[in-house]
Amino acid sequence: DYHLRQRSILVIGSGGFTLTAKGDYHNDVTYIDIDPQLADIVKSHFLKHIHGHFVAADARYFLSTHTQRYDAIISDAYSNTMMVPPSVSTLDYFTSIRQHLTPQGVAIINVIAKPTMTDAYSQAIQRTILQAFHDKCMIVPMSAQGDLSFSSILHNILYVCYPLRPHEQPHRYTDNKQRIVFDLFSLLGGSA
């Protein structure tokens, strides 16, 4: 339960429709998957009812032909258990996701990579996602053991990303212009 209520949610890569397996919590959920038989297979073997709308379509085509903005977009598309399709791994794709978010929206992107970032793919997919969202992402590696004991094997990595709002100016902390104290006070509700 992500505590989303009365929100518009787009799920790219429907899988087993597990996000709404227990109900839609009054959210308007749209599932996109390239496999047109997926909904029928899930209904006949796993769930009696799918809470949400199912659209059999290519994710890139759907995003390019629809203008609706969503409060949350979940990208969880795989061509098999270990591979994200190349078409949903590009800067153009992730930028399109960002452009389809409401100003307060959130994108949750699931990829499989090495959390140690010791290979070209893991490094490139991370740079691509961060560039699309102007670095406004939290990176959450998911260990199969449920802890932080990561090795150089493949793991699910969630990128929780937000659109850059018009009034925000991204900055970095440097030695010659230090804002960290002011930002921390602001975060904690105080004033410097």
C-alpha positions as CSV (number, residue, x, y, z in Angstrom):
1,D,0.0,0.0,0.0
2,Y,1.7,3.2,-1.2
3,H,-1.0,5.3,0.6
4,L,-2.1,6.8,-2.7
5,R,-5.7,7.7,-2.7
6,Q,-7.8,9.3,-5.5
7,R,-4.8,9.6,-7.7
8,S,-4.2,8.8,-11.4
9,I,-1.6,6.1,-11.8
10,L,0.0,4.7,-14.9
11,V,1.7,1.3,-14.7
12,I,4.0,0.3,-17.6
13,G,4.6,-3.4,-17.6
14,S,1.5,-4.9,-16.1
15,G,3.0,-8.2,-14.9
16,G,0.4,-9.8,-12.6
17,F,-1.5,-6.6,-11.9
18,T,-0.2,-6.9,-8.3
19,L,-0.3,-3.1,-7.6
20,T,-4.1,-3.3,-7.3
21,A,-4.6,-7.0,-6.4
22,K,-6.3,-6.0,-3.1
23,G,-8.2,-3.1,-4.7
24,D,-7.6,0.3,-6.3
25,Y,-8.0,2.4,-3.2
26,H,-10.1,4.9,-5.2
27,N,-7.3,5.5,-7.6
28,D,-7.7,5.6,-11.4
29,V,-5.1,3.0,-12.5
30,T,-4.2,2.4,-16.1
31,Y,-2.0,-0.7,-16.9
32,I,0.0,-0.7,-20.1
33,D,1.5,-3.9,-21.5
34,I,2.5,-5.0,-25.0
35,D,1.0,-8.4,-24.5
36,P,-2.7,-8.3,-25.4
37,Q,-3.4,-11.7,-23.8
38,L,-1.9,-10.8,-20.4
39,A,-5.2,-9.6,-18.8
40,D,-7.1,-12.8,-19.8
41,I,-4.2,-15.0,-18.6
42,V,-4.1,-13.2,-15.2
43,K,-7.9,-13.3,-14.8
44,S,-8.1,-17.0,-15.6
45,H,-5.2,-18.1,-13.4
46,F,-4.5,-15.5,-10.6
47,L,-7.0,-12.7,-10.1
48,K,-10.8,-12.8,-10.5
49,H,-10.9,-9.1,-11.2
50,I,-8.3,-6.6,-12.4
51,H,-8.8,-3.3,-10.6
52,G,-8.0,-0.7,-13.2
53,H,-8.0,-0.2,-17.0
54,F,-5.9,-2.4,-19.2
55,V,-4.5,-1.1,-22.5
56,A,-2.6,-3.5,-24.7
57,A,0.0,-1.2,-26.3
58,D,3.7,-0.5,-26.7
59,A,4.7,1.9,-23.9
60,R,6.5,4.3,-26.1
61,Y,3.5,4.5,-28.5
62,F,1.1,5.0,-25.6
63,L,3.1,7.8,-24.2
64,S,3.5,9.5,-27.6
65,T,-0.2,9.4,-28.3
66,H,-1.6,10.4,-24.9
67,T,-1.3,13.7,-23.1
68,Q,-2.8,12.8,-19.7
69,R,-0.6,13.6,-16.8
70,Y,-0.4,11.1,-13.9
71,D,0.3,11.5,-10.1
72,A,2.4,8.3,-10.3
73,I,4.0,6.4,-13.1
74,I,5.5,3.0,-12.4
75,S,7.8,1.6,-15.1
76,D,8.3,-2.1,-14.5
77,A,8.6,-3.5,-18.1
78,Y,10.7,-6.6,-18.8
79,S,11.1,-8.7,-21.9
80,N,12.1,-11.6,-19.7
81,T,13.0,-12.0,-16.0
82,M,16.3,-10.2,-16.3
83,M,16.1,-7.7,-19.2
84,V,14.4,-4.4,-19.6
85,P,13.6,-3.8,-23.3
86,P,16.0,-1.4,-25.0
87,S,13.0,0.8,-26.1
88,V,12.2,1.6,-22.4
89,S,15.8,2.2,-21.4
90,T,16.5,5.4,-23.2
91,L,16.7,9.1,-22.3
92,D,13.7,9.8,-24.6
93,Y,11.6,7.2,-22.8
94,F,12.5,8.4,-19.3
95,T,12.0,12.1,-20.4
96,S,8.6,11.2,-21.7
97,I,7.7,9.6,-18.3
98,R,8.8,12.9,-16.6
99,Q,6.7,14.9,-19.0
100,H,3.6,12.8,-18.2
101,L,3.8,13.5,-14.5
102,T,1.8,16.1,-12.7
103,P,4.0,18.8,-11.0
104,Q,3.8,16.9,-7.7
105,G,4.0,13.5,-9.3
106,V,6.4,10.6,-8.8
107,A,8.0,8.1,-11.1
108,I,9.1,4.7,-9.8
109,I,11.4,2.9,-12.2
110,N,12.4,-0.7,-11.7
111,V,15.6,-1.9,-13.4
112,I,17.9,-4.8,-12.9
113,A,21.5,-3.8,-12.5
114,K,24.5,-4.1,-10.3
115,P,24.2,-1.9,-7.2
116,T,28.0,-1.7,-7.1
117,M,27.9,0.1,-10.6
118,T,30.9,-1.9,-11.7
119,D,29.7,-2.5,-15.3
120,A,28.9,-0.3,-18.3
121,Y,25.2,-1.1,-18.4
122,S,24.5,-0.3,-14.7
123,Q,26.4,2.9,-15.0
124,A,24.7,4.0,-18.2
125,I,21.2,3.2,-17.1
126,Q,21.7,5.2,-13.9
127,R,23.1,8.2,-15.8
128,T,20.3,8.0,-18.3
129,I,17.5,8.0,-15.6
130,L,19.2,10.8,-13.6
131,Q,19.7,13.0,-16.6
132,A,16.0,12.6,-17.6
133,F,14.9,13.7,-14.1
134,H,17.6,16.4,-13.6
135,D,19.1,14.2,-10.8
136,K,15.9,14.3,-8.7
137,C,15.9,10.6,-7.9
138,M,16.4,8.5,-4.8
139,I,18.1,5.2,-5.7
140,V,16.9,2.2,-3.7
141,P,18.7,-1.1,-4.3
142,M,16.6,-4.1,-3.4
143,S,18.6,-7.0,-1.9
144,A,17.1,-10.4,-2.1
145,Q,18.1,-10.9,1.5
146,G,16.2,-7.8,2.6
147,D,19.4,-6.1,3.9
148,L,22.2,-4.0,2.5
149,S,24.6,-6.8,1.8
150,F,25.1,-6.1,-1.9
151,S,27.6,-7.8,-4.1
152,S,28.4,-7.4,-7.7
153,I,25.5,-9.6,-8.8
154,L,22.3,-8.3,-10.4
155,H,19.6,-6.8,-8.2
156,N,16.4,-4.9,-8.6
157,I,17.1,-1.2,-8.3
158,L,14.2,1.3,-7.8
159,Y,14.6,4.9,-8.9
160,V,12.1,7.1,-7.2
161,C,12.1,10.3,-9.3
162,Y,10.3,13.6,-9.3
163,P,10.0,16.3,-11.9
164,L,12.0,19.5,-11.4
165,R,9.4,22.1,-10.5
166,P,9.5,25.5,-12.2
167,H,10.7,27.4,-9.1
168,E,13.5,25.0,-8.3
169,Q,17.1,25.6,-9.2
170,P,19.2,22.5,-8.8
171,H,22.5,23.1,-7.0
172,R,25.4,21.2,-5.6
173,Y,27.3,21.9,-2.4
174,T,30.8,23.2,-3.1
175,D,33.5,24.6,-0.8
176,N,33.3,28.1,-2.1
177,K,29.5,28.5,-1.9
178,Q,28.1,26.5,1.0
179,R,24.3,26.4,1.4
180,I,24.1,23.1,3.3
181,V,23.3,24.7,6.7
182,F,20.5,26.9,5.2
183,D,19.0,23.9,3.4
184,L,19.2,21.7,6.5
185,F,17.4,24.3,8.6
186,S,14.8,24.7,5.9
187,L,14.3,20.9,5.8
188,L,13.9,20.8,9.6
189,G,11.4,23.6,9.6
190,G,13.7,26.2,11.2
191,S,15.4,29.3,9.9
192,A,19.1,30.0,9.7
